[in-house]
Amino acid sequence: MNRIAAIFRWELLLALRNRFMLAFAIASILGGVTLLAAAPAPETLAMAAIQVILFFGSLLAFLVGWSSGQQARAEGAFLFAQPIGAGELVVGKVLGAGSWCLALLLLFLAPAAIQAGMTDTLLTLILLASGYALVCLSAGLLIGLSAAPVPGLLAVLMSWVILVAGWELGLLVLAEIGGIASLPALFVTLLLVNPAGVFRIGALVGLETIPFDTAELETGRLAFDYIWTTAGTVFIGWILAILTLTIWRVGRAEF
């Protein structure tokens, strides 16, 4: 635990000296002010916040993770000259970078949510957004540790596009030409296993921003009735899978 805490503190200090992280903080504050000005009504604000987090928040989390991975890649020889294991390095960096993502999320959401009277739903949105952001950050960290800067950045952008748009577009295509529409249970499963999809649906249902009656559902009713459990399971599953792969990758790397 002491080694993880040391990596955690090291990650926080690196972020304070990182010009891109400071630029992200300024952008988060300006984005929150813009969000409040453009959508002052609580019901409108919730919908706008969900969309901004879904697309731009996830991209920011990918880039934060990628930047953290690139820093570790550049200093790999020094890091592994210390008595630090691959698992301790990865977990410490995820916790450190994740703390920065949470701070950026609060800078973006809190002022507008408080001003618009959304304090009762702010925690719900932050919890869902934090799980979603951790998945994206972990994926960005894996790419940052595994690839050189230019290929890695391209991989980040491709992964982000697939996550927020490509997955669901692929499902729509399959529904039209692959006959998946005749298998509603499979369709709902594939929809909800995507972190972006479960975040969007969980936020819309959890914040009650759309009229939604699960009693009329024939497929997926249990998943929607317990959307918090569904979202938590999906996020934790993805995070554990990505971190396991990252630890394995770092353990095999040569610096």
C-alpha positions as CSV (number, residue, x, y, z in Angstrom):
1,M,0.0,0.0,0.0
2,N,2.9,2.4,0.7
3,R,4.2,1.9,-2.8
4,I,0.8,2.5,-4.3
5,A,0.5,5.7,-2.2
6,A,3.9,6.8,-3.4
7,I,2.9,6.4,-7.1
8,F,-0.4,8.1,-6.3
9,R,1.4,11.2,-4.9
10,W,3.9,11.1,-7.7
11,E,1.1,11.1,-10.2
12,L,-0.6,14.1,-8.6
13,L,2.6,16.1,-8.5
14,L,3.3,15.3,-12.2
15,A,-0.2,16.5,-13.1
16,L,0.4,19.8,-11.2
17,R,3.4,20.4,-13.4
18,N,1.6,19.3,-16.6
19,R,0.6,22.2,-18.8
20,F,-2.0,20.1,-20.6
21,M,-3.7,19.2,-17.2
22,L,-3.9,22.8,-16.2
23,A,-5.4,23.6,-19.7
24,F,-8.0,20.8,-19.0
25,A,-8.8,22.5,-15.7
26,I,-9.4,25.9,-17.3
27,A,-11.4,24.2,-20.1
28,S,-13.6,22.5,-17.5
29,I,-14.3,25.7,-15.7
30,L,-15.1,27.5,-18.9
31,G,-17.2,24.6,-20.0
32,G,-19.2,24.7,-16.8
33,V,-19.9,28.4,-17.2
34,T,-20.9,27.9,-20.8
35,L,-23.2,25.0,-19.9
36,L,-24.9,27.1,-17.2
37,A,-25.4,30.0,-19.7
38,A,-26.7,27.8,-22.5
39,A,-29.0,25.6,-20.4
40,P,-30.2,27.3,-17.2
41,A,-33.3,25.2,-16.6
42,P,-32.6,22.1,-14.4
43,E,-34.2,19.6,-16.8
44,T,-32.3,21.1,-19.8
45,L,-29.1,21.3,-17.9
46,A,-29.2,17.6,-17.0
47,M,-29.6,16.5,-20.6
48,A,-26.9,18.9,-21.8
49,A,-24.5,17.7,-19.1
50,I,-25.1,14.0,-20.0
51,Q,-24.2,14.7,-23.6
52,V,-21.1,16.7,-22.8
53,I,-19.8,14.1,-20.4
54,L,-20.7,11.3,-22.9
55,F,-18.7,12.8,-25.7
56,F,-16.1,15.3,-24.5
57,G,-15.7,14.0,-20.9
58,S,-14.8,10.6,-22.2
59,L,-12.3,12.1,-24.7
60,L,-10.7,14.1,-21.9
61,A,-10.4,11.0,-19.7
62,F,-8.8,9.0,-22.6
63,L,-6.3,11.8,-23.0
64,V,-5.5,12.1,-19.3
65,G,-4.9,8.3,-19.2
66,W,-2.8,8.4,-22.4
67,S,-0.7,11.3,-21.1
68,S,-0.1,9.4,-17.8
69,G,0.9,6.3,-19.7
70,Q,3.3,8.3,-21.9
71,Q,5.0,9.8,-18.8
72,A,5.5,6.3,-17.3
73,R,6.8,5.0,-20.7
74,A,9.3,7.8,-20.9
75,E,10.5,7.2,-17.3
76,G,10.1,3.4,-17.4
77,A,13.8,2.7,-16.8
78,F,13.9,4.9,-13.7
79,L,10.6,3.6,-12.4
80,F,11.5,-0.1,-12.6
81,A,14.9,0.6,-11.0
82,Q,12.8,1.2,-7.9
83,P,11.2,-1.7,-5.8
84,I,7.8,-1.2,-7.5
85,G,5.8,-4.0,-9.1
86,A,3.7,-3.6,-12.3
87,G,0.5,-3.9,-10.4
88,E,1.4,-1.2,-7.9
89,L,2.5,1.1,-10.7
90,V,-0.7,0.7,-12.7
91,V,-3.1,1.0,-9.7
92,G,-1.3,4.0,-8.3
93,K,-1.4,5.8,-11.6
94,V,-5.0,5.0,-12.2
95,L,-5.9,6.3,-8.7
96,G,-3.8,9.5,-9.2
97,A,-5.1,10.2,-12.7
98,G,-8.6,9.3,-11.7
99,S,-8.5,11.8,-8.9
100,W,-7.6,14.5,-11.4
101,C,-10.5,13.4,-13.6
102,L,-12.9,13.7,-10.7
103,A,-11.6,17.1,-9.8
104,L,-12.1,18.2,-13.5
105,L,-15.6,16.8,-13.4
106,L,-16.4,18.7,-10.3
107,L,-15.0,21.9,-11.8
108,F,-17.3,21.4,-14.8
109,L,-20.5,20.2,-13.1
110,A,-20.7,21.7,-9.6
111,P,-21.2,25.5,-10.3
112,A,-23.8,25.0,-12.9
113,A,-25.6,22.2,-11.0
114,I,-25.8,24.3,-7.8
115,Q,-26.9,27.4,-9.6
116,A,-29.6,25.5,-11.4
117,G,-30.8,23.6,-8.3
118,M,-29.5,20.2,-9.3
119,T,-27.8,19.4,-6.1
120,D,-30.2,16.5,-5.4
121,T,-29.1,14.7,-8.6
122,L,-25.5,15.9,-8.7
123,L,-24.2,12.9,-6.8
124,T,-26.0,10.5,-9.1
125,L,-24.5,12.1,-12.2
126,I,-21.0,12.3,-10.6
127,L,-21.0,8.6,-9.7
128,L,-22.1,7.5,-13.1
129,A,-19.7,9.8,-14.8
130,S,-16.8,8.7,-12.6
131,G,-17.3,5.0,-13.5
132,Y,-17.5,5.9,-17.2
133,A,-14.5,8.1,-17.0
134,L,-12.4,5.5,-15.2
135,V,-13.1,3.0,-18.0
136,C,-11.9,5.6,-20.5
137,L,-8.9,6.6,-18.4
138,S,-7.8,3.0,-17.9
139,A,-8.0,2.4,-21.7
140,G,-6.0,5.5,-22.4
141,L,-3.4,4.4,-19.8
142,L,-3.1,1.0,-21.5
143,I,-2.6,2.7,-24.9
144,G,-0.1,5.2,-23.5
145,L,2.0,2.5,-21.9
146,S,1.9,0.3,-25.0
147,A,2.4,2.6,-28.0
148,A,4.6,5.5,-29.2
149,P,3.1,9.0,-29.1
150,V,1.7,9.3,-32.6
151,P,0.3,5.7,-33.0
152,G,-0.9,5.9,-29.4
153,L,-2.8,9.1,-30.0
154,L,-4.4,7.7,-33.1
155,A,-5.4,4.6,-31.2
156,V,-6.9,6.8,-28.5
157,L,-9.0,8.7,-31.0
158,M,-10.1,5.5,-32.7
159,S,-11.1,3.8,-29.4
160,W,-13.0,6.9,-28.4
161,V,-14.9,7.0,-31.7
162,I,-15.8,3.3,-31.4
163,L,-16.9,3.7,-27.8
164,V,-19.2,6.8,-28.2
165,A,-20.5,6.2,-31.7
166,G,-19.2,3.2,-33.5
167,W,-20.6,0.6,-31.1
168,E,-24.2,1.7,-31.4
169,L,-23.9,2.4,-35.1
170,G,-22.7,-1.1,-35.5
171,L,-25.7,-2.4,-33.5
172,L,-28.1,-0.5,-35.8
173,V,-26.4,-1.9,-38.9
174,L,-26.7,-5.4,-37.4
175,A,-30.3,-4.8,-36.6
176,E,-31.0,-3.9,-40.3
177,I,-28.9,-6.5,-42.1
178,G,-27.9,-9.2,-39.5
179,G,-31.3,-10.1,-38.1
180,I,-30.2,-9.2,-34.5
181,A,-33.6,-7.3,-34.1
182,S,-35.2,-10.8,-33.8
183,L,-33.0,-11.4,-30.8
184,P,-33.9,-8.6,-28.4
185,A,-32.1,-10.1,-25.4
186,L,-28.9,-10.1,-27.3
187,F,-29.5,-6.6,-28.7
188,V,-30.1,-5.2,-25.2
189,T,-27.1,-7.1,-23.8
190,L,-24.8,-5.7,-26.5
191,L,-26.2,-2.2,-25.9
192,L,-25.7,-2.2,-22.2
193,V,-22.3,-3.9,-22.2
194,N,-20.9,-0.7,-23.8
195,P,-19.7,1.7,-21.1
196,A,-20.9,4.7,-23.1
197,G,-24.4,3.1,-23.6
198,V,-24.9,2.1,-20.0
199,F,-23.8,5.6,-18.9
200,R,-26.2,7.3,-21.2
201,I,-29.1,5.1,-20.3
202,G,-28.2,5.0,-16.6
203,A,-28.0,8.8,-16.4
204,L,-31.3,9.3,-18.3
205,V,-33.2,6.8,-16.1
206,G,-31.4,7.6,-12.8
207,L,-31.9,11.4,-13.2
208,E,-35.5,10.9,-14.3
209,T,-34.9,13.3,-17.2
210,I,-37.1,11.2,-19.5
211,P,-40.5,9.6,-18.9
212,F,-39.7,5.9,-18.8
213,D,-41.9,3.0,-17.7
214,T,-40.1,-0.3,-17.4
215,A,-43.5,-2.1,-16.9
216,E,-44.0,-1.9,-20.6
217,L,-40.7,-3.7,-21.4
218,E,-40.6,-7.3,-22.4
219,T,-36.8,-7.6,-22.7
220,G,-34.2,-6.1,-20.4
221,R,-36.7,-5.0,-17.7
222,L,-34.6,-6.3,-14.9
223,A,-31.5,-4.5,-16.1
224,F,-33.4,-1.2,-16.4
225,D,-35.2,-1.7,-13.0
226,Y,-31.7,-2.1,-11.4
227,I,-29.8,0.3,-13.7
228,W,-27.4,1.2,-10.9
229,T,-26.4,-2.4,-10.4
230,T,-26.2,-2.9,-14.2
231,A,-24.0,0.2,-14.7
232,G,-21.7,-0.7,-11.7
233,T,-21.2,-4.2,-13.0
234,V,-20.4,-3.1,-16.5
235,F,-18.0,-0.4,-15.3
236,I,-16.2,-2.6,-12.8
237,G,-15.9,-5.4,-15.3
238,W,-14.4,-3.2,-17.9
239,I,-12.0,-1.6,-15.5
240,L,-10.8,-4.9,-14.0
241,A,-10.3,-6.4,-17.5
242,I,-8.3,-3.4,-18.8
243,L,-6.2,-3.1,-15.6
244,T,-5.4,-6.8,-15.8
245,L,-4.3,-6.5,-19.4
246,T,-2.3,-3.3,-18.5
247,I,-0.5,-5.0,-15.6
248,W,0.4,-8.0,-17.9
249,R,1.6,-5.6,-20.6
250,V,3.8,-3.6,-18.2
251,G,5.2,-6.8,-16.7
252,R,6.4,-7.9,-20.1
253,A,7.7,-4.5,-21.2
254,E,11.4,-3.8,-21.6
255,F,12.5,-0.2,-20.8
